[in-house]
Amino acid sequence: MTKKKITENEIQISIYAKALSHPTRVSILDFLASLEGCYFGEIHKELTLSKATVSQHLKLLKKAGLIQGTIEFPKIKYCIDKENWTIAQNIFNDFFKQVQKSSISCKINN
């Protein structure tokens, strides 16, 4: 029997899941989703965190591809990366459908 190798989809799911794994990042995404885009200062005002902490969360979201940051000197404007957001949505949907379709059921007796 051969060992299962980790797929590119599984790696991508884990990247998106990590980006979504903190309530502050979810809050930032929710805030950005309600706007076409906004500047760092507006995001910082919305949250009760230091600028450095907000910056770190934005950096992780950007690295995951869920948001974009455009430099409009001297500011950075952020928005949801709709193309990657759609990709993330499709990857998660496919993953959950695959698990749900599984005919194997785990039952644990206490």
Secondary structure, 3 states (H helix, E strand, C coil): CCCCCCCHHHHHHHHHHHHCCCHHHHHHHHHHHCCCCEEHHHHHHHCCCCHHHHHHHHHHHHHHCCEEEEEECCEEEEEECHHHHHHHHHHHHHHHHHHHHCCCCCCCCC
